[in-house]
């Protein structure tokens, strides 16, 4: 007997108009309604995650970011003292 893939069930109440639309779209692509819906939801989820996690910068912002990495500002004296105290406390020197 073949092993069954791990799956989860998703149910949703939709209007009859939307169901008709989904059924028609699935037919146009030669797919089942379930396959069409799963594919559409997966695409939408990937786009949502990308929009939330991927940072897109303008060319100007990309240039400024690269400049900051290549030529970082000098560490202020107060921060240098804080690092020295931290190193002394942790005995990492």
N, CA, C and O atoms as a printed pandas DataFrame, in Angstrom:
     atom_number atom_name residue_name chain_id  residue_number  x_coord  y_coord  z_coord
0              1         N          UNK        A               1    0.849   -1.169    0.000
1              2        CA          UNK        A               1    0.000    0.000    0.000
2              3         C          UNK        A               1    0.902    1.241    0.000
3              4         O          UNK        A               1    1.798    1.332    0.839
4              5         N          UNK        A               2    0.692    2.205   -0.919
5              6        CA          UNK        A               2    1.551    3.389   -0.982
6              7         C          UNK        A               2    1.363    4.291    0.240
7              8         O          UNK        A               2    0.271    4.389    0.801
8              9         N          UNK        A               3    2.452    4.941    0.632
9             10        CA          UNK        A               3    2.390    5.854    1.774
10            11         C          UNK        A               3    1.557    7.074    1.399
11            12         O          UNK        A               3    1.640    7.575    0.277
12            13         N          UNK        A               4    0.765    7.540    2.338
13            14        CA          UNK        A               4   -0.098    8.695    2.090
14            15         C          UNK        A               4    0.655    9.972    2.438
15            16         O          UNK        A               4    1.263   10.068    3.504
16            17         N          UNK        A               5    0.614   10.952    1.543
17            18        CA          UNK        A               5    1.305   12.224    1.776
18            19         C          UNK        A               5    0.640   12.971    2.927
19            20         O          UNK        A               5   -0.567   12.856    3.138
20            21         N          UNK        A               6    1.432   13.733    3.666
21            22        CA          UNK        A               6    0.871   14.557    4.733
22            23         C          UNK        A               6    0.059   15.677    4.110
23            24         O          UNK        A               6    0.572   16.447    3.297
24            25         N          UNK        A               7   -1.179   15.766    4.482
25            26        CA          UNK        A               7   -2.057   16.802    3.957
26            27         C          UNK        A               7   -2.887   17.377    5.087
27            28         O          UNK        A               7   -2.995   16.793    6.165
28            29         N          UNK        A               8   -3.466   18.527    4.820
29            30        CA          UNK        A               8   -4.396   19.157    5.754
30            31         C          UNK        A               8   -5.604   19.601    4.951
31            32         O          UNK        A               8   -5.507   19.877    3.755
32            33         N          UNK        A               9   -6.716   19.663    5.608
33            34        CA          UNK        A               9   -7.944   20.036    4.923
34            35         C          UNK        A               9   -8.248   21.502    5.202
35            36         O          UNK        A               9   -8.070   21.984    6.321
36            37         N          UNK        A              10   -8.705   22.200    4.177
37            38        CA          UNK        A              10   -9.101   23.601    4.287
38            39         C          UNK        A              10  -10.505   23.731    3.715
39            40         O          UNK        A              10  -10.773   23.302    2.593
40            41         N          UNK        A              11  -11.384   24.319    4.487
41            42        CA          UNK        A              11  -12.755   24.514    4.020
42            43         C          UNK        A              11  -13.086   25.993    4.087
43            44         O          UNK        A              11  -12.609   26.714    4.964
44            45         N          UNK        A              12  -13.912   26.432    3.146
45            46        CA          UNK        A              12  -14.324   27.831    3.131
46            47         C          UNK        A              12  -15.727   27.941    2.552
47            48         O          UNK        A              12  -16.079   27.236    1.606
48            49         N          UNK        A              13  -16.500   28.809    3.114
49            50        CA          UNK        A              13  -17.826   29.105    2.565
50            51         C          UNK        A              13  -17.662   30.263    1.594
51            52         O          UNK        A              13  -17.120   31.308    1.953
52            53         N          UNK        A              14  -18.127   30.081    0.368
53            54        CA          UNK        A              14  -18.033   31.135   -0.644
54            55         C          UNK        A              14  -19.392   31.302   -1.308
55            56         O          UNK        A              14  -20.247   30.419   -1.238
56            57         N          UNK        A              15  -19.574   32.437   -1.946
57            58        CA          UNK        A              15  -20.839   32.684   -2.631
58            59         C          UNK        A              15  -20.942   31.779   -3.858
59            60         O          UNK        A              15  -19.936   31.298   -4.379
60            61         N          UNK        A              16  -22.164   31.561   -4.301
61            62        CA          UNK        A              16  -22.352   30.742   -5.497
62            63         C          UNK        A              16  -21.741   31.413   -6.720
63            64         O          UNK        A              16  -21.265   30.738   -7.632
64            65         N          UNK        A              17  -21.755   32.745   -6.737
65            66        CA          UNK        A              17  -21.145   33.465   -7.863
66            67         C          UNK        A              17  -19.641   33.205   -7.917
67            68         O          UNK        A              17  -19.084   32.967   -8.989
68            69         N          UNK        A              18  -18.989   33.253   -6.758
69            70        CA          UNK        A              18  -17.551   32.996   -6.731
70            71         C          UNK        A              18  -17.262   31.545   -7.099
71            72         O          UNK        A              18  -16.303   31.268   -7.818
72            73         N          UNK        A              19  -18.076   30.626   -6.616
73            74        CA          UNK        A              19  -17.889   29.219   -6.964
74            75         C          UNK        A              19  -18.009   29.012   -8.467
75            76         O          UNK        A              19  -17.223   28.275   -9.063
76            77         N          UNK        A              20  -18.982   29.658   -9.070
77            78        CA          UNK        A              20  -19.160   29.565  -10.521
78            79         C          UNK        A              20  -17.939   30.122  -11.250
79            80         O          UNK        A              20  -17.481   29.548  -12.238
80            81         N          UNK        A              21  -17.424   31.232  -10.760
81            82        CA          UNK        A              21  -16.242   31.844  -11.370
82            83         C          UNK        A              21  -15.028   30.916  -11.250
83            84         O          UNK        A              21  -14.297   30.716  -12.220
84            85         N          UNK        A              22  -14.821   30.355  -10.063
85            86        CA          UNK        A              22  -13.694   29.445   -9.857
86            87         C          UNK        A              22  -13.814   28.210  -10.742
87            88         O          UNK        A              22  -12.829   27.753  -11.321
88            89         N          UNK        A              23  -15.015   27.678  -10.840
89            90        CA          UNK        A              23  -15.242   26.500  -11.666
90            91         C          UNK        A              23  -14.935   26.808  -13.128
91            92         O          UNK        A              23  -14.301   26.006  -13.814
92            93         N          UNK        A              24  -15.378   27.955  -13.599
93            94        CA          UNK        A              24  -15.123   28.359  -14.994
94            95         C          UNK        A              24  -13.630   28.545  -15.241
95            96         O          UNK        A              24  -13.112   28.087  -16.258
96            97         N          UNK        A              25  -12.936   29.211  -14.324
97            98        CA          UNK        A              25  -11.495   29.439  -14.469
98            99         C          UNK        A              25  -10.742   28.108  -14.477
99           100         O          UNK        A              25   -9.818   27.917  -15.267
100          101         N          UNK        A              26  -11.135   27.205  -13.605
101          102        CA          UNK        A              26  -10.493   25.891  -13.555
102          103         C          UNK        A              26  -10.711   25.140  -14.862
103          104         O          UNK        A              26   -9.786   24.522  -15.390
104          105         N          UNK        A              27  -11.935   25.194  -15.384
105          106        CA          UNK        A              27  -12.233   24.530  -16.659
106          107         C          UNK        A              27  -11.375   25.099  -17.787
107          108         O          UNK        A              27  -10.877   24.352  -18.629
108          109         N          UNK        A              28  -11.203   26.420  -17.804
109          110        CA          UNK        A              28  -10.401   27.057  -18.859
110          111         C          UNK        A              28   -8.956   26.580  -18.839
111          112         O          UNK        A              28   -8.297   26.531  -19.877
112          113         N          UNK        A              29   -8.468   26.229  -17.654
113          114        CA          UNK        A              29   -7.094   25.750  -17.520
114          115         C          UNK        A              29   -7.004   24.231  -17.505
115          116         O          UNK        A              29   -5.917   23.671  -17.364
116          117         N          UNK        A              30   -8.133   23.573  -17.648
117          118        CA          UNK        A              30   -8.135   22.116  -17.664
118          119         C          UNK        A              30   -7.758   21.506  -16.323
119          120         O          UNK        A              30   -7.110   20.460  -16.280
120          121         N          UNK        A              31   -8.152   22.138  -15.240
121          122        CA          UNK        A              31   -7.819   21.672  -13.901
122          123         C          UNK        A              31   -9.080   21.469  -13.096
123          124         O          UNK        A              31  -10.155   21.938  -13.469
124          125         N          UNK        A              32   -8.938   20.765  -11.987
125          126        CA          UNK        A              32  -10.057   20.653  -11.055
126          127         C          UNK        A              32  -10.166   21.965  -10.283
127          128         O          UNK        A              32   -9.215   22.746  -10.225
128          129         N          UNK        A              33  -11.322   22.193   -9.699
129          130        CA          UNK        A              33  -11.508   23.400   -8.893
130          131         C          UNK        A              33  -10.533   23.383   -7.717
131          132         O          UNK        A              33   -9.924   24.404   -7.397
132          133         N          UNK        A              34  -10.388   22.237   -7.084
133          134        CA          UNK        A              34   -9.459   22.140   -5.945
134          135         C          UNK        A              34   -8.038   22.477   -6.366
135          136         O          UNK        A              34   -7.359   23.247   -5.688
136          137         N          UNK        A              35   -7.580   21.910   -7.480
137          138        CA          UNK        A              35   -6.230   22.177   -7.963
138          139         C          UNK        A              35   -6.058   23.657   -8.296
139          140         O          UNK        A              35   -5.033   24.258   -7.975
140          141         N          UNK        A              36   -7.063   24.235   -8.940
141          142        CA          UNK        A              36   -7.008   25.656   -9.293
142          143         C          UNK        A              36   -6.914   26.525   -8.043
143          144         O          UNK        A              36   -6.092   27.439   -7.977
144          145         N          UNK        A              37   -7.759   26.240   -7.050
145          146        CA          UNK        A              37   -7.792   27.037   -5.824
146          147         C          UNK        A              37   -6.487   26.882   -5.043
147          148         O          UNK        A              37   -5.931   27.871   -4.567
148          149         N          UNK        A              38   -5.996   25.653   -4.909
149          150        CA          UNK        A              38   -4.750   25.429   -4.173
150          151         C          UNK        A              38   -3.603   26.181   -4.836
151          152         O          UNK        A              38   -2.798   26.813   -4.152
152          153         N          UNK        A              39   -3.524   26.116   -6.159
153          154        CA          UNK        A              39   -2.460   26.816   -6.875
154          155         C          UNK        A              39   -2.563   28.331   -6.699
155          156         O          UNK        A              39   -1.560   29.005   -6.467
156          157         N          UNK        A              40   -3.783   28.861   -6.811
157          158        CA          UNK        A              40   -3.979   30.308   -6.661
158          159         C          UNK        A              40   -3.652   30.771   -5.243
159          160         O          UNK        A              40   -3.035   31.819   -5.053
160          161         N          UNK        A              41   -4.061   29.997   -4.264
161          162        CA          UNK        A              41   -3.791   30.355   -2.863
162          163         C          UNK        A              41   -2.299   30.275   -2.576
163          164         O          UNK        A              41   -1.759   31.126   -1.869
164          165         N          UNK        A              42   -1.631   29.269   -3.113
165          166        CA          UNK        A              42   -0.189   29.136   -2.912
166          167         C          UNK        A              42    0.550   30.333   -3.512
167          168         O          UNK        A              42    1.452   30.887   -2.883
168          169         N          UNK        A              43    0.170   30.730   -4.726
169          170        CA          UNK        A              43    0.794   31.895   -5.357
170          171         C          UNK        A              43    0.568   33.157   -4.528
171          172         O          UNK        A              43    1.486   33.953   -4.334
172          173         N          UNK        A              44   -0.652   33.331   -4.045
173          174        CA          UNK        A              44   -0.967   34.512   -3.240
174          175         C          UNK        A              44   -0.182   34.501   -1.928
175          176         O          UNK        A              44    0.294   35.547   -1.486
176          177         N          UNK        A              45   -0.043   33.343   -1.308
177          178        CA          UNK        A              45    0.707   33.238   -0.054
178          179         C          UNK        A              45    2.186   33.557   -0.279
179          180         O          UNK        A              45    2.796   34.263    0.524
180          181         N          UNK        A              46    2.759   33.047   -1.356
181          182        CA          UNK        A              46    4.162   33.333   -1.651
182          183         C          UNK        A              46    4.380   34.826   -1.888
183          184         O          UNK        A              46    5.366   35.390   -1.414
184          185         N          UNK        A              47    3.463   35.471   -2.620
185          186        CA          UNK        A              47    3.580   36.919   -2.852
186          187         C          UNK        A              47    3.476   37.689   -1.542
187          188         O          UNK        A              47    4.238   38.628   -1.315
188          189         N          UNK        A              48    2.546   37.305   -0.683
189          190        CA          UNK        A              48    2.370   37.992    0.603
190          191         C          UNK        A              48    3.617   37.871    1.466
191          192         O          UNK        A              48    4.038   38.841    2.095
192          193         N          UNK        A              49    4.206   36.681    1.497
193          194        CA          UNK        A              49    5.410   36.465    2.298
194          195         C          UNK        A              49    6.576   37.265    1.719
195          196         O          UNK        A              49    7.333   37.891    2.461
196          197         N          UNK        A              50    6.719   37.242    0.398
197          198        CA          UNK        A              50    7.787   38.021   -0.235
198          199         C          UNK        A              50    7.650   39.500    0.077
199          200         O          UNK        A              50    8.633   40.161    0.413
200          201         N          UNK        A              51    6.438   40.020   -0.033
201          202        CA          UNK        A              51    6.218   41.444    0.226
202          203         C          UNK        A              51    6.553   41.800    1.667
203          204         O          UNK        A              51    7.010   42.909    1.941
204          205         N          UNK        A              52    6.330   40.868    2.588
205          206        CA          UNK        A              52    6.604   41.142    3.993
206          207         C          UNK        A              52    8.075   40.961    4.347
207          208         O          UNK        A              52    8.576   41.636    5.247
208          209         N          UNK        A              53    8.782   40.055    3.652
209          210        CA          UNK        A              53   10.141   39.715    4.045
210          211         C          UNK        A              53   11.231   40.308    3.169
211          212         O          UNK        A              53   12.360   40.478    3.627
212          213         N          UNK        A              54   10.923   40.623    1.935
213          214        CA          UNK        A              54   11.942   41.118    1.010
214          215         C          UNK        A              54   11.965   42.642    1.058
215          216         O          UNK        A              54   10.935   43.296    0.893
216          217         N          UNK        A              55   13.140   43.191    1.282
217          218        CA          UNK        A              55   13.301   44.639    1.314
218          219         C          UNK        A              55   13.743   45.087   -0.072
219          220         O          UNK        A              55   14.759   44.622   -0.589
220          221         N          UNK        A              56   12.989   45.974   -0.660
221          222        CA          UNK        A              56   13.328   46.494   -1.987
222          223         C          UNK        A              56   13.754   47.948   -1.820
223          224         O          UNK        A              56   13.062   48.746   -1.188
224          225         N          UNK        A              57   14.901   48.274   -2.397
225          226        CA          UNK        A              57   15.446   49.618   -2.273
226          227         C          UNK        A              57   15.515   50.288   -3.640
227          228         O          UNK        A              57   15.749   49.638   -4.659
228          229         N          UNK        A              58   15.307   51.595   -3.639
229          230        CA          UNK        A              58   15.498   52.362   -4.865
230          231         C          UNK        A              58   16.991   52.366   -5.184
231          232         O          UNK        A              58   17.804   51.991   -4.340
232          233         N          UNK        A              59   17.353   52.782   -6.385
233          234        CA          UNK        A              59   18.769   52.839   -6.757
234          235         C          UNK        A              59   19.540   53.755   -5.817
235          236         O          UNK        A              59   20.670   53.451   -5.434
236          237         N          UNK        A              60   18.937   54.861   -5.452
237          238        CA          UNK        A              60   19.586   55.805   -4.542
238          239         C          UNK        A              60   19.814   55.158   -3.172
239          240         O          UNK        A              60   20.890   55.289   -2.588
240          241         N          UNK        A              61   18.792   54.461   -2.666
241          242        CA          UNK        A              61   18.920   53.790   -1.374
242          243         C          UNK        A              61   19.944   52.655   -1.437
243          244         O          UNK        A              61   20.678   52.430   -0.474
244          245         N          UNK        A              62   19.998   51.936   -2.568
245          246        CA          UNK        A              62   21.002   50.882   -2.738
246          247         C          UNK        A              62   22.406   51.479   -2.663
247          248         O          UNK        A              62   23.294   50.922   -2.018
248          249         N          UNK        A              63   22.592   52.607   -3.323
249          250        CA          UNK        A              63   23.899   53.279   -3.320
250          251         C          UNK        A              63   24.272   53.707   -1.894
251          252         O          UNK        A              63   25.396   53.479   -1.445
252          253         N          UNK        A              64   23.325   54.324   -1.193
253          254        CA          UNK        A              64   23.580   54.770    0.177
254          255         C          UNK        A              64   23.897   53.596    1.099
255          256         O          UNK        A              64   24.765   53.706    1.964
256          257         N          UNK        A              65   23.206   52.482    0.922
257          258        CA          UNK        A              65   23.443   51.294    1.734
258          259         C          UNK        A              65   24.848   50.744    1.472
259          260         O          UNK        A              65   25.579   50.415    2.406
260          261         N          UNK        A              66   25.210   50.650    0.201
261          262        CA          UNK        A              66   26.545   50.147   -0.152
262          263         C          UNK        A              66   27.629   51.065    0.392
263          264         O          UNK        A              66   28.649   50.588    0.890
264          265         N          UNK        A              67   27.426   52.358    0.306
265          266        CA          UNK        A              67   28.402   53.326    0.829
266          267         C          UNK        A              67   28.568   53.162    2.341
267          268         O          UNK        A              67   29.682   53.223    2.861
268          269         N          UNK        A              68   27.461   52.956    3.030
269          270        CA          UNK        A              68   27.529   52.784    4.488
270          271         C          UNK        A              68   28.290   51.509    4.852
271          272         O          UNK        A              68   29.003   51.476    5.855
272          273         N          UNK        A              69   28.143   50.463    4.043
273          274        CA          UNK        A              69   28.886   49.227    4.304
274          275         C          UNK        A              69   30.367   49.376    3.985
275          276         O          UNK        A              69   31.223   48.875    4.714
276          277         N          UNK        A              70   30.661   50.073    2.884
277          278        CA          UNK        A              70   32.051   50.214    2.446
278          279         C          UNK        A              70   32.812   51.260    3.245
279          280         O          UNK        A              70   34.021   51.140    3.442
280          281         N          UNK        A              71   32.106   52.282    3.704
281          282        CA          UNK        A              71   32.747   53.361    4.466
282          283         C          UNK        A              71   31.918   53.664    5.710
283          284         O          UNK        A              71   31.258   54.701    5.777
284          285         N          UNK        A              72   31.949   52.776    6.684
285          286        CA          UNK        A              72   31.128   53.019    7.875
286          287         C          UNK        A              72   31.642   54.224    8.652
287          288         O          UNK        A              72   32.835   54.524    8.615
288          289         N          UNK        A              73   30.753   54.914    9.352
289          290        CA          UNK        A              73   31.190   56.058   10.151
290          291         C          UNK        A              73   32.073   55.577   11.307
291          292         O          UNK        A              73   32.005   54.418   11.717
292          293         N          UNK        A              74   32.893   56.481   11.816
293          294        CA          UNK        A              74   33.748   56.130   12.949
294          295         C          UNK        A              74   32.885   55.856   14.178
295          296         O          UNK        A              74   31.835   56.467   14.372
296          297         N          UNK        A              75   33.354   54.928   14.994
297          298        CA          UNK        A              75   32.630   54.595   16.214
298          299         C          UNK        A              75   32.764   55.749   17.202
299          300         O          UNK        A              75   33.877   56.171   17.515
300          301         N          UNK        A              76   31.642   56.258   17.692
301          302        CA          UNK        A              76   31.692   57.356   18.656
302          303         C          UNK        A              76   32.410   56.915   19.946
303          304         O          UNK        A              76   32.358   55.742   20.317
304          305         N          UNK        A              77   33.079   57.858   20.624
305          306        CA          UNK        A              77   33.812   57.519   21.848
306          307         C          UNK        A              77   32.951   56.819   22.903
307          308         O          UNK        A              77   33.416   55.889   23.562
308          309         N          UNK        A              78   31.720   57.254   23.063
309          310        CA          UNK        A              78   30.846   56.633   24.075
310          311         C          UNK        A              78   30.601   55.162   23.746
311          312         O          UNK        A              78   30.557   54.328   24.651
312          313         N          UNK        A              79   30.443   54.837   22.475
313          314        CA          UNK        A              79   30.236   53.449   22.083
314          315         C          UNK        A              79   31.517   52.643   22.272
315          316         O          UNK        A              79   31.465   51.479   22.669
316          317         N          UNK        A              80   32.660   53.251   21.991
317          318        CA          UNK        A              80   33.942   52.569   22.217
318          319         C          UNK        A              80   34.108   52.231   23.700
319          320         O          UNK        A              80   34.562   51.141   24.048
320          321         N          UNK        A              81   33.733   53.179   24.573
321          322        CA          UNK        A              81   33.825   52.927   26.007
322          323         C          UNK        A              81   32.864   51.815   26.426
323          324         O          UNK        A              81   33.200   50.979   27.264
324          325         N          UNK        A              82   31.674   51.812   25.840
325          326        CA          UNK        A              82   30.688   50.775   26.173
326          327         C          UNK        A              82   31.200   49.398   25.764
327          328         O          UNK        A              82   31.050   48.431   26.512
328          329         N          UNK        A              83   31.801   49.306   24.585
329          330        CA          UNK        A              83   32.372   48.027   24.146
330          331         C          UNK        A              83   33.500   47.586   25.075
331          332         O          UNK        A              83   33.613   46.407   25.411
332          333         N          UNK        A              84   34.332   48.541   25.486
333          334        CA          UNK        A              84   35.442   48.208   26.390
334          335         C          UNK        A              84   34.907   47.679   27.723
335          336         O          UNK        A              84   35.437   46.706   28.260
336          337         N          UNK        A              85   33.858   48.316   28.260
337          338        CA          UNK        A              85   33.259   47.843   29.521
338          339         C          UNK        A              85   32.647   46.456   29.335
339          340         O          UNK        A              85   32.794   45.589   30.197
340          341         N          UNK        A              86   31.978   46.252   28.236
341          342        CA          UNK        A              86   31.382   44.940   27.947
342          343         C          UNK        A              86   32.469   43.877   27.889
343          344         O          UNK        A              86   32.350   42.821   28.509
344          345         N          UNK        A              87   33.538   44.166   27.132
345          346        CA          UNK        A              87   34.627   43.195   27.008
346          347         C          UNK        A              87   35.262   42.887   28.368
347          348         O          UNK        A              87   35.633   41.747   28.648
348          349         N          UNK        A              88   35.379   43.912   29.198
349          350        CA          UNK        A              88   35.960   43.712   30.525
350          351         C          UNK        A              88   35.046   42.837   31.370
351          352         O          UNK        A              88   35.514   41.949   32.082
352          353         N          UNK        A              89   33.738   43.090   31.291
353          354        CA          UNK        A              89   32.778   42.300   32.059
354          355         C          UNK        A              89   32.753   40.846   31.580
355          356         O          UNK        A              89   32.646   39.926   32.390
356          357         N          UNK        A              90   32.848   40.646   30.294
357          358        CA          UNK        A              90   32.786   39.293   29.747
358          359         C          UNK        A              90   34.156   38.647   29.612
359          360         O          UNK        A              90   34.267   37.472   29.261
360          361         N          UNK        A              91   35.202   39.423   29.894
361          362        CA          UNK        A              91   36.587   38.963   29.803
362          363         C          UNK        A              91   36.878   38.358   28.444
363          364         O          UNK        A              91   37.424   37.260   28.333
364          365         N          UNK        A              92   36.491   39.121   27.382
365          366        CA          UNK        A              92   36.720   38.639   26.018
366          367         C          UNK        A              92   37.920   39.281   25.355
367          368         O          UNK        A              92   38.205   39.006   24.190
368          369         N          UNK        A              93   38.625   40.128   26.076
369          370        CA          UNK        A              93   39.788   40.808   25.481
370          371         C          UNK        A              93   40.953   39.886   25.386
371          372         O          UNK        A              93   42.017   40.283   24.911
